């Protein structure tokens, strides 16, 4: 009877239930004649179509920058609300004067505005941006305006977000032409006979020169290009023409053309290669643990009744030193706490991405989720740091809790402040507004720091991790070891394999970051992250075992450095990417790139924490399996 009543109640509520959509994922239905808003975003550098093309700048510019002289709405530009991640990624979205109505004015040439007095200085500024391959970015119904291109590898069509400000290739290399006409193709889908949904936004820009004050002409086939004279006043007329095309693409899959994966075979090859490396390392670790270590343990635990003294050898010689407190346990515990916080942030962000919560329609959702996760996992960092500090022999718990909460956020804030200063001096729209900076400070020091303090409190209340063997009072002398086990040499050697597992995905991430391309291969990225974590852990265990066999018991800091060794190769690859894919002429662009280098300490801390935890687990397992007299 109870189940019948529950079913009746549920069925009675069905008519009142509404569908649930993720943020940015709800479709917008238009009727014929309804206004379709076109929003403009910041101008960003892009890669040209040449195979050897390079990114020539790293600075974003506001669309309504006075030097660009674009057409403005009658009542002035109105800034649109944006998320925290969208602002941090450089989005600056405004309304526009374009008048677009659903299925109206099909293929009608329209004049946007006439700019009568473009000075020579403004013309030079626009020409410089064209030479730097800047792209215009529009948004219609959450979709970015794009150019249709063909992937030369597999001949597939895809939408490349943004379109050229002008043309500086071929005969226009020395005299760039400004694109002042836009062929806008809007693809729509009909879910019902009277409603329409936008499923594609394509723009073909063109340059139409000649007399700018005569009747508008949108025929681009025989038009002369518009070359801006840098020595005199001149007018610019902006025109556009909208074409409506019905499409079979449903609203749910409208992003498929934008989220194009360039040659997925490269991703699969990299992933399979990384898996082979991981399997090889796991087999090596298994052989060492199962054969060598097990044999050593059996030999150590075997008691020969005919001998009065049993001589220790190998890694058992340092059983009384292996858990001695390392140098600077406070700094190491702070690194481990922040590394655990980073690991939690990365893991949860990838889970959200794999589940589809980070919709590309919700601009900046990736950065927003990362910021929120970093703030929310402050308690994890404080707890791990406090437990590690107590286990490493630290006594000043309050100092540990305070520095864990503020040290890394303070360093990051200083770096962001300096970067913001360079962006402001360059006139970039990518500079973070004061209100957003204040919000970040409140999130870090007002939410993350208190959570870190709470985590430190609970960590101090738990008992320290007891070591399986006692520590000798007098430190043992360390014999000279092989050169490949010296700290920096071991870190460089150990970082090759984790970097080799990730460098292909790293290339696509850097291209997405610097060339304003969408990256949405989160499945490949998550698998690569798992492979890198497993590779880092196994390499750290191997090198720690080799160190102990060489009677080198100072493994704490070394395992952290070995785990973070891939950061050195990431830095080297970043410099190679700069030399091969970037052509930065201005000091501000160079400064923007240099300020991405602090990402490396974050990578070092994250992988170093994985290496230390794996080594600590292996050492405890190793020495808890032998009997010490």
C-alpha positions in Angstrom: 0.0 0.0 0.0 2.8 2.4 0.9 4.5 1.8 -2.5 1.2 2.5 -4.3 0.9 5.8 -2.5 4.5 6.8 -3.3 3.9 6.0 -7.0 0.7 7.9 -7.1 2.3 11.0 -5.5 5.2 10.8 -8.0 2.9 10.6 -11.0 0.8 13.5 -9.7 3.9 15.7 -9.6 5.2 14.8 -13.1 3.3 17.6 -14.9 5.0 20.2 -12.6 8.5 19.0 -13.2 10.8 21.0 -15.4 13.9 19.7 -17.2 17.2 20.5 -15.5 20.1 22.0 -17.5 23.6 22.6 -16.6 24.7 26.2 -16.5 25.2 27.5 -20.1 23.6 24.3 -21.5 20.0 25.4 -21.9 18.8 26.0 -25.5 17.4 29.3 -26.5 14.4 29.2 -28.8 13.8 32.1 -31.2 10.7 32.9 -33.3 10.8 34.5 -36.7 11.7 38.2 -36.5 13.1 38.0 -32.9 16.3 39.9 -32.3 19.5 37.8 -32.2 22.1 39.6 -30.1 25.7 39.7 -31.3 28.3 40.3 -28.6 31.9 41.3 -29.2 34.9 40.0 -27.2 38.5 41.0 -26.9 40.9 40.8 -29.9 43.3 37.9 -29.5 46.4 36.8 -31.4 45.9 33.7 -33.6 48.0 31.4 -35.8 47.8 32.2 -39.5 47.2 29.4 -42.0 50.8 28.9 -42.9 52.5 25.7 -41.7 55.4 27.6 -40.2 53.2 30.3 -38.7 54.2 31.7 -35.3 52.3 33.5 -32.6 53.4 37.2 -32.7 51.9 38.6 -29.5 50.4 37.5 -26.2 48.4 40.6 -25.4 44.6 40.9 -25.7 43.0 44.2 -26.8 39.6 45.5 -25.9 37.2 45.5 -28.9 36.2 49.1 -28.3 39.8 50.3 -27.9 39.7 53.9 -29.1 42.6 53.3 -31.4 40.8 50.5 -33.3 37.8 52.7 -34.3 35.2 50.0 -34.5 31.5 50.9 -34.7 29.9 51.4 -31.3 26.2 51.2 -30.2 24.2 54.4 -30.1 24.1 54.5 -26.3 27.7 53.3 -25.9 29.1 49.9 -25.1 27.5 48.0 -22.3 29.7 45.4 -20.5 28.1 41.9 -20.1 28.3 39.9 -16.9 31.0 37.3 -16.9 32.2 34.5 -14.6 35.4 34.6 -12.6 37.2 32.2 -14.9 36.1 34.1 -18.0 37.6 37.4 -16.7 40.8 35.6 -15.7 41.1 34.2 -19.2 40.9 37.6 -20.7 37.2 37.8 -21.9 35.8 41.3 -22.1 32.3 41.0 -23.6 30.2 44.0 -24.7 27.1 44.5 -26.8 27.3 45.6 -30.4 25.4 47.8 -33.0 24.7 44.8 -35.3 21.0 44.4 -36.0 20.2 40.8 -36.6 16.6 39.3 -36.6 15.8 35.7 -37.0 15.3 34.8 -40.7 15.0 38.5 -41.6 17.1 40.6 -44.1 18.5 37.4 -45.7 21.5 38.3 -47.9 20.8 42.0 -47.6 23.8 44.3 -47.7 23.7 46.6 -44.6 25.9 49.5 -43.5 27.0 49.2 -39.9 28.6 52.7 -39.6 30.9 55.1 -41.3 34.0 56.2 -39.4 34.9 59.5 -41.1 38.2 60.5 -39.5 40.7 57.7 -38.9 44.0 59.4 -38.3 47.4 58.2 -39.5 48.4 57.2 -35.9 45.2 55.1 -35.6 45.8 53.6 -39.0 49.4 52.6 -38.0 48.0 51.0 -34.8 45.4 49.0 -36.8 48.1 47.9 -39.4 50.4 46.7 -36.6 47.6 44.6 -35.1 47.0 43.1 -38.6 50.7 42.3 -39.0 50.5 40.5 -35.6 47.7 38.3 -36.9 45.0 39.5 -34.5 41.5 37.9 -34.6 38.1 39.4 -33.9 35.9 37.4 -31.6 32.1 37.5 -31.6 29.5 35.6 -29.7 26.0 34.8 -30.9 23.8 32.7 -28.7 26.8 31.5 -26.8 28.6 30.3 -30.0 31.8 32.0 -31.1 32.0 33.3 -34.6 34.4 31.2 -36.6 36.0 30.6 -40.0 35.4 27.3 -41.7 38.7 25.6 -42.4 39.9 22.2 -43.6 42.2 20.0 -41.5 45.1 19.2 -43.9 45.8 15.9 -42.2 42.4 14.2 -42.5 40.5 16.7 -44.8 37.8 17.3 -42.3 35.9 20.6 -42.0 36.0 22.4 -38.7 35.2 25.8 -37.3 38.3 27.8 -36.2 37.1 30.3 -33.6 37.7 34.0 -34.4 38.4 35.6 -37.8 41.1 37.8 -39.1 41.2 41.5 -38.4 42.9 42.0 -41.8 45.1 40.3 -44.4 48.9 40.5 -44.3 49.8 37.5 -46.5 51.0 37.4 -50.0 50.8 40.7 -51.8 49.6 42.3 -48.6 52.6 41.4 -46.6 54.0 45.0 -46.7 50.7 46.8 -47.1 48.1 45.0 -44.8 44.5 45.3 -45.8 41.7 45.9 -43.2 38.7 43.7 -43.3 35.7 46.1 -43.2 33.0 43.8 -44.6 31.7 40.6 -42.9 29.7 37.9 -44.6 27.8 36.4 -41.6 26.3 32.9 -42.1 24.0 31.8 -39.3 23.0 28.1 -39.3 19.7 27.3 -37.5 17.8 24.2 -36.6 14.0 23.9 -36.3 13.0 21.8 -33.3 9.4 22.8 -34.0 7.8 24.4 -37.1 7.6 27.8 -35.3 10.8 27.9 -33.2 14.4 28.1 -34.3 17.8 27.5 -32.6 21.2 28.8 -33.7 23.6 25.9 -34.2 26.5 27.6 -36.1 28.1 31.0 -36.6 30.4 31.5 -39.6 32.0 34.7 -40.7 33.9 35.4 -43.9 35.7 38.7 -43.6 36.6 40.8 -46.7 38.3 44.0 -47.5 36.4 46.5 -49.7 38.3 49.6 -50.6 37.6 52.4 -53.0 35.4 55.3 -52.1 34.1 54.8 -48.6 31.4 57.5 -48.7 29.4 56.3 -51.7 26.5 53.8 -51.7 27.4 50.6 -49.9 28.6 47.7 -52.0 28.9 44.2 -50.5 30.3 42.5 -53.6 33.7 41.3 -52.6 34.8 39.3 -55.7 36.1 42.3 -57.7 36.6 44.8 -54.9 39.9 46.4 -54.3 41.3 45.9 -50.8 41.2 48.7 -48.2 44.7 49.8 -47.5 45.0 52.3 -44.6 47.2 55.3 -45.2 49.4 56.0 -42.1 50.0 59.7 -43.2 46.5 61.2 -43.5 42.9 61.2 -42.4 40.6 58.7 -44.1 37.1 57.2 -43.7 36.3 53.6 -43.1 32.8 52.1 -43.9 31.9 48.9 -42.1 29.3 46.7 -43.8 27.8 43.3 -43.2 25.5 40.8 -44.8 23.6 38.0 -43.0 22.7 34.7 -44.6 20.4 32.2 -42.9 21.1 28.5 -43.6 18.9 25.7 -42.2 20.9 22.9 -40.8 20.3 19.3 -39.7 22.6 19.7 -36.8 20.6 19.5 -33.5 21.3 22.0 -30.7 22.9 19.3 -28.5 25.7 18.6 -31.0 26.3 22.2 -32.3 29.7 22.4 -30.5 31.1 19.3 -32.3 32.4 21.4 -35.3 34.2 23.8 -32.9 35.8 21.2 -30.6 37.9 19.7 -33.3 40.8 17.4 -32.2 43.7 17.8 -34.6 44.8 14.4 -35.7 43.5 12.2 -32.8 46.0 9.5 -33.9 48.8 11.6 -32.3 46.9 11.5 -29.0 46.4 7.8 -29.2 50.0 7.2 -30.2 51.2 9.3 -27.3 48.8 7.6 -24.9 49.8 4.1 -26.0 53.5 5.0 -25.8 52.9 6.3 -22.3 51.1 3.2 -21.2 53.9 1.0 -22.5 56.4 3.1 -20.4 54.1 2.7 -17.3 53.8 -1.1 -17.8 57.6 -1.3 -18.2 58.2 0.6 -15.0 55.5 -1.3 -13.0 57.2 -4.6 -14.1 60.6 -3.2 -13.0 59.2 -2.2 -9.6 57.4 -5.5 -9.2 60.6 -7.4 -10.0 62.5 -5.3 -7.5 59.9 -5.6 -4.8 59.1 -9.3 -5.4 62.5 -10.7 -6.2 65.2 -8.5 -4.8 63.4 -7.1 -1.7 61.7 -10.4 -0.9 65.1 -12.2 -1.1 66.7 -9.6 1.0 64.0 -9.7 3.6 64.1 -13.5 3.8 67.9 -13.3 4.2 67.7 -10.7 6.9 65.1 -12.6 8.9 66.8 -16.0 8.5 68.8 -16.8 11.7 71.7 -19.1 11.4 72.1 -20.9 14.7 75.7 -21.8 13.9 76.7 -18.1 13.8 76.7 -15.7 16.7 76.8 -12.5 14.6 74.8 -11.8 11.5 76.3 -8.9 9.5 73.8 -6.5 7.8 74.3 -5.3 4.3 72.5 -3.3 1.6 69.6 -1.2 2.5 69.3 -2.8 6.0 72.5 -1.0 7.1 70.6 2.3 7.2 67.5 1.0 9.1 68.5 3.3 12.0 68.8 6.4 9.9 66.1 6.1 7.3 63.5 7.8 9.4 65.8 10.5 10.7 64.2 14.0 10.4 65.3 15.7 7.1 66.7 19.2 6.9 64.0 22.0 6.9 61.0 19.7 7.7 58.8 22.8 8.0 59.4 23.8 4.3 59.0 20.2 3.1 55.7 19.8 5.0 54.4 23.1 3.5 55.3 21.8 0.0 53.5 18.5 0.7 50.4 20.3 2.0 50.1 22.6 -1.0 50.9 19.7 -3.3 48.0 17.7 -1.8 45.8 20.6 -2.3 46.8 20.9 -5.9 46.3 17.2 -6.5 42.8 17.4 -5.1 42.0 20.4 -7.2 43.3 18.8 -10.4 41.6 15.5 -9.7 38.1 17.0 -9.0 38.4 19.4 -12.0 39.1 16.5 -14.4 36.2 14.6 -13.0 33.9 17.5 -13.6 35.3 17.9 -17.1 34.8 14.2 -17.9 31.2 14.3 -16.6 30.5 17.1 -18.9 29.9 19.8 -16.3 32.4 22.2 -18.0 30.2 23.2 -20.9 32.0 25.3 -23.5 28.9 27.5 -23.6 29.7 28.5 -20.0 32.8 30.5 -20.8 35.6 30.3 -18.2 34.0 27.4 -16.4 37.3 25.5 -16.3 39.2 28.3 -14.5 36.2 29.0 -12.2 36.0 25.3 -11.1 39.8 25.3 -10.5 39.6 28.4 -8.4 36.7 27.1 -6.3 38.3 23.7 -5.9 41.6 25.2 -4.8 39.8 27.4 -2.2 37.6 24.5 -1.0 40.5 22.1 -0.5 42.4 24.4 1.8 41.5 22.0 4.6 43.2 19.1 2.8 46.4 21.1 2.5 46.4 22.1 6.1 45.7 18.5 7.3 48.4 16.9 5.2 51.0 19.5 6.1 50.3 19.2 9.8 50.5 15.4 9.8 53.6 15.4 7.7 55.2 18.1 9.9 54.6 16.0 13.0 55.8 12.8 11.4 59.0 14.5 10.2 59.9 15.6 13.8 58.6 19.2 13.7 57.4 20.9 16.8 56.2 24.4 15.9 52.7 23.5 14.8 51.4 27.1 14.8 54.1 28.3 12.4 53.4 25.4 10.2 49.7 26.1 10.1 50.3 29.8 9.3 52.8 29.4 6.6 50.9 26.5 4.9 47.9 28.9 4.6 49.6 32.0 3.3 53.0 31.2 1.8 52.0 29.9 -1.7 49.0 32.2 -2.2 51.2 35.2 -1.3 53.8 34.2 -3.9 51.2 33.6 -6.5 49.5 36.9 -5.8 52.8 38.8 -6.1 53.4 37.2 -9.5 49.8 37.9 -10.7 50.2 41.5 -9.5 53.4 42.0 -11.5 51.9 40.4 -14.6 48.9 42.7 -14.2 51.2 45.7 -14.1 52.8 44.7 -17.4 49.4 44.2 -19.0 48.2 47.6 -17.8 51.3 49.3 -19.2 50.7 47.6 -22.6 47.1 48.7 -22.7 45.9 45.1 -22.7 42.3 44.2 -21.9 43.6 41.0 -20.3 44.6 43.0 -17.2 42.5 41.7 -14.2 40.2 44.4 -12.8 40.7 45.6 -9.3 37.4 44.1 -8.2 38.3 40.6 -9.5 41.7 40.9 -7.8 40.0 41.7 -4.5 37.6 38.7 -5.0 40.6 36.4 -5.5 42.3 37.8 -2.3 39.1 37.2 -0.4 38.8 33.7 -1.7 42.3 32.8 -0.8 42.9 34.6 2.4 39.3 34.7 3.6 38.1 31.1 2.8 41.1 28.9 1.9 43.3 30.1 4.7 40.7 29.5 7.5 40.0 26.1 6.0 43.7 25.4 6.0 43.9 26.4 9.7 41.0 24.0 10.4 42.7 21.2 8.6 45.9 21.9 10.5 44.0 21.7 13.8 42.6 18.3 13.0 45.9 17.1 11.7 47.6 18.1 14.9 45.0 16.3 16.9 45.8 13.0 15.2 48.7 11.1 16.4 51.9 11.3 14.3 52.7 8.4 12.0 54.8 6.0 13.9 57.9 4.6 12.2 58.4 0.9 12.0 62.1 1.2 13.2 63.9 3.3 15.7 66.3 6.1 14.8 69.9 5.9 16.1 71.1 8.7 18.2 74.4 9.2 16.3 74.0 9.7 12.5 75.7 7.2 10.3 78.4 8.3 7.9 77.3 8.2 4.3 79.8 6.7 1.8 80.3 8.3 -1.6 77.6 7.2 -3.9 77.3 6.9 -7.7 77.0 10.2 -9.7 73.5 9.3 -11.1 72.1 9.4 -7.5 73.2 13.0 -6.8 70.1 15.1 -6.2 70.0 17.2 -9.3 71.2 14.5 -11.6 68.6 12.1 -10.3 65.9 14.7 -10.6 66.8 15.3 -14.3 67.1 11.6 -15.1 63.8 10.7 -13.3 61.9 13.5 -15.0 62.4 12.2 -18.5 59.8 9.4 -18.4 56.9 11.4 -16.8 57.6 14.3 -19.3 57.7 11.8 -22.2 54.3 10.6 -21.2 52.8 14.1 -21.3 54.7 16.2 -23.9 52.2 15.6 -26.7 49.3 16.8 -24.7 51.4 19.6 -23.4 51.8 20.8 -27.0 48.1 21.0 -27.5 47.5 22.7 -24.1 50.1 25.4 -24.9 48.6 25.9 -28.4 45.2 26.3 -26.8 46.6 28.7 -24.2 48.6 31.0 -26.5 46.8 30.7 -29.8 43.3 31.1 -28.4 42.1 27.7 -29.5 39.6 25.6 -27.7 40.9 22.5 -25.9 38.3 19.9 -25.0 40.2 16.6 -25.2 39.7 16.1 -21.5 39.5 12.3 -21.9 43.0 12.2 -23.3 44.1 14.8 -20.7 42.7 12.7 -17.8 44.3 9.5 -19.0 47.6 11.4 -19.5 47.4 12.8 -16.0 46.9 9.3 -14.6 49.8 7.9 -16.6 52.1 10.8 -15.4 51.1 10.2 -11.7 51.7 6.5 -11.9 55.0 7.0 -13.8 56.2 9.6 -11.2 55.3 7.3 -8.3 57.1 4.3 -9.8 60.2 6.3 -10.8 60.4 7.8 -7.3 60.2 4.4 -5.7 63.0 3.0 -7.9 65.4 5.9 -7.2 64.6 5.7 -3.5 65.4 2.0 -3.4 68.7 2.7 -5.3 69.6 5.4 -2.8 69.0 3.1 0.2 71.0 0.4 -1.4 73.9 2.9 -1.7 73.5 3.7 2.0 72.1 7.1 1.3 69.4 7.6 3.8 68.6 11.3 3.1 65.7 10.3 0.8 63.0 12.8 2.0 64.0 15.8 0.0 65.5 13.7 -2.8 62.2 11.8 -3.4 60.4 15.2 -3.6 62.9 16.5 -6.1 62.9 13.3 -8.1 59.1 13.4 -8.3 59.2 17.0 -9.5 62.0 16.4 -12.0 59.6 16.6 -14.9 59.3 20.3 -14.2 62.8 20.9 -15.6 61.9 19.2 -18.8 58.6 21.2 -19.0 60.7 24.4 -18.7 63.0 23.2 -21.5 60.0 22.4 -23.7 58.5 25.8 -22.9 61.7 27.4 -24.2 61.6 25.2 -27.3 58.0 26.1 -27.9 58.9 29.8 -27.5 61.7 29.5 -30.1 59.7 27.4 -32.6 56.1 28.7 -32.3 56.3 32.2 -30.8 57.7 35.4 -32.3 57.4 38.0 -29.6 58.8 41.4 -30.5 57.4 43.6 -27.7 58.7 43.6 -24.2 55.2 43.3 -22.8 54.5 40.1 -24.8 57.8 38.6 -23.6 57.0 39.6 -20.0 53.6 37.8 -20.4 55.3 34.6 -21.5 58.0 34.8 -18.8 55.3 35.1 -16.2 53.9 31.7 -17.3 57.1 30.2 -15.9 55.8 30.3 -12.3 53.4 27.5 -13.4 56.5 25.3 -13.2 56.8 25.4 -9.4 53.2 24.4 -9.2 53.9 21.4 -11.5 57.0 20.6 -9.4 55.1 20.8 -6.1 52.3 18.6 -7.5 54.5 15.8 -8.9 57.0 16.1 -6.1 54.2 15.4 -3.6 53.2 12.3 -5.5 56.9 11.2 -5.6 57.3 11.7 -1.8 54.1 10.0 -0.8 54.9 7.0 -3.0 58.5 6.8 -1.6 57.3 7.2 2.0 54.8 4.3 1.5 57.4 2.1 -0.1 60.0 2.8 2.6 57.5 2.1 5.4 56.5 -1.2 3.7 60.1 -2.1 3.2 61.3 -1.6 6.8 58.2 -2.9 8.5 58.8 -6.3 6.8 62.2 -7.0 8.5 63.1 -7.9 12.0 65.5 -5.5 13.7 67.5 -6.9 16.7 
